[in-house]
Amino acid sequence: MFSNLPVWQKNHLEDCNKRGMFRGKRVLEVGGATPEDITKALGVKSWTCVDPAFSSDLRKENYEQIAESILNYNEGKKFDLIFSTNAFEHIIGLDQAFDNMYNLLETGGLLSALYGPIYSSYKGHHVYVYYAQDLVLSFNDAKIQNWGHLLYGADKLVEILGKFYNEQTINTIKEQLGDWDYLNKLFYDDYIEIINKSKFDVLELRDWHESRYPDPETQKILEEKYNKKNFSTVSMKIILRK
């Protein structure tokens, strides 16, 4: 059913489906859009996708794509499940989004989210460069030192990477490492604080990918620089209940 989807979306859908979270439910997807045929195969009652990156709205009887931010979305509907894959790291004002998602759920409704890479992780810079539909580099293979985005400034990193990539790619990397509004740059500790301050009950909160730990010297430098503790969690899986 999920064979043509990106692996992160496939894995999250499979995890929720095994738990029986979809059938007969009114689902709100935050960020991205699961294809309509898959939502039908999952047996949902309705599926609404909300993402400000959509170029326009698509509205069908039981399937919608709404070009709107989850910070503000409210059409008077209630949902049984909020489903989100690799979106929370992009939402600026995530605490406000949590408040709105809580209000959009029916009592007893669930929020299931999988997201990463977390900014405080070794590859949290999230550098991702496409040209003409071709992937030039990603956070998985960029020649950026582990935790380099936290240890150095953007200018220093660009200087290091200059020998590997052409000027166009370097300029894109510099933009993404700098004041790029595509990332909220929240650390693991920040996510925990937002979740704990929300009205939700926590049913599940765990690392999704295998953690990678800094060496003791790097850990000490990062702790002193940012006053944070966790630099090992790469991605998070949460299930919350209203």
N, C-alpha and C positions, 0 to 999 in steps of 0.2 A: 504493500500500500504506500510506503514512504520511500521507495527505492530511488526516486528521482530528486529527492530533496537534499539540501546540504546536510552533512552528517550531524551538526549540532541541533538542527531543527528536527531531524529524524529521531535522534536519541531522546529529545525532550518529549516529542509526541508519543513515542513508544512507551516511555516511562509513565506518562499520565494515562495512556490508554490501558496499560496493564492494571492500573489502580482503579479503572472504571470511572474516570473523572469526566468523560465526554458525553456518553449516551444520554439523550433526552435533555441535555443542558443548554442553557443560553450562555454562549461563550463570547467574551470580549478579548480579542487579541491586541496586545499593546506592542507596537513596532512590527513592521512587516505584515505579510499576508499569506497565510496557509491557503493553498489552492482550494477552490470551491468543491471540486470533486472529492478531495480528501476529507473535507469537513462533512460532506454527505455520507461518505463511507464510515466515518466515526459515529454516525447516528445522532448528531447534535440536533437540538431543536432550532437553534439559530446561531449564526457566527458573524460577529461584527469586528472588523479590523480598524484600528485607529493609528494613524501615523502621519505626522505633518509633512513627510517626504512624498506622499502620494500627490500626483499631478492634479487629480480631480476625484470627486466622489463617484462611487459605484454603488447603486442601491438596487437590490433585488429583494424578494419577499423574505428569504431566510439567510441571505448572505449580503454583507455590506463591506465596503472599504471607504472609510471616512478620512478625508485630509484634515486632520485636527490633532492637536497635541493632547496627550492624556492629562496634562495640567489643567485643561479647560473643558474637556469633552463632557457634555451632559445633555442628553436629549430626553431626559425623563424616563429612561429605561433602567431596569435592574437586571443584573446578571447573576448566574449561578457559579461561574468560573471566570477568572481572569488568567489568561495564558500569555506568557511573554518569553521570547527567546532572543538572547543577545541584544537587548534593547536598553536595559536599565543603566548600563555604563555610558549611554549617550544622553540620558535625560537630565538636563540641567534644571535643578529645582525638584530633585527626586522626593524630598520630604513632602512637598506640596502634591506631587503625583500620588504618593501613598495615601494622603488624606482623601483625594478624589476617588481613588480606586476603592477605598474602604466604603465610601458613600455610594458607589455604583453597585456594590454587591448586596445581594439579599442576605439577611441574617443567616449565618451558617455557611455562606458562600466561601469559596476557596480562591486563593491567588497562588499560582504556580509559576515560578520564574527561574530561568537558567541564564546566567550572564557572565561575561568575561571577554577578554582578559581584564582582570582587576588592575587598576592603574598602579597599585603598590606592588604588583608582581614583577617578575624579572622581564616580562615582555609586555608590560602594561601600557607602553607607549602607543600601541595600536596602529603603528605605521602600516599603511595599506595603499599601494599605488597601482592604479589601473590606467592604461592608455589604449584607446580604441578597442576596448573590451579585452585587452591582454593584461594579465597580472604581471607587473614588473617585480614587485616584492611585497611581502607581507610581514606582519609581526612574527611569523614563524620562521622566516629565513633572512630577514634583514640583518646586515652585519653590524648590529648595534650591540655593544657589550651588555650582558645581563645587568639589569637595574641601571643601565647607563643613563636613561632618561631622568632618573632620580639623582644620580651622582653628579651629572654634569648639566650645564645649560645647553639650550638648543644650538647656540653658535659653536660651542666646542664639539658637539656631536656631529654637526654638519661638516666641520673641518675634518673630523676623523673619517667620515663617510665619503668625502669628496673624491678620494682616489678610486672608489668602487663604482660610482654612478655618474651619468651625464648631468649637465647643468639643469635640464628640465626636471629630472627626477630629484636632484638635490633641492631645488626650490620647493617642490611639493613636500619633501620630507621636512624641510625647515618650517613650512607653514603648519604641518601637522604636529610637529614637536613644540611649536610656539603657542600662540593664542588661538588654537583651533577649537571652535565652538561645537565640534562634533563629539567631543568627549567632556564628561563632567569632571574627570580627574579625581574621583572619589577614591580614597584608600579603603582597604578592607575594614579598618576600624570605623570609618565614616558610615559604611553600610550597616554595620552592627548597631551603631548609635541611632540611625534613622529607623531601623526595624524595631529596636527596643522602645523608642519614643512613640511609635505608631500605636494605633488602637488594636492592631491585629494580635491574635494568639499565634505563637510560633509552633507549627507542627513538625517542621523539618528545616534544618539549616546545616548544610554540610559543604565541604569542598567537592567539586565535581571532577576536575582533572587532578592528577597527581601533583601534590605540592612540590615546589622547588625552593630550597632554603639557601639564603646567602651564607657565605663563610662568616665566621665570628667577627672578623674585622669589618667586613661590609655591613653586617647587621648592626654593629655598634655605630658606624658612621651614619647609617640611615636613621636609627633610633634618635641619635642626637640631633640630626638635621631636621627631622619631621615630628619628633615627639610621638611616634607611633610604634607599635610592636610587631604587627603582622606584615611581613613582606614576602610570605611564602605562598599564600592562597592565590591560585591562578584564576579560578572561576568558582562561582557559588550556585548552589541549587537550594531554593527555598520553597516551602509550602506554608502559607499563612491562612488563617481562618478568621472570618468576621464573627 
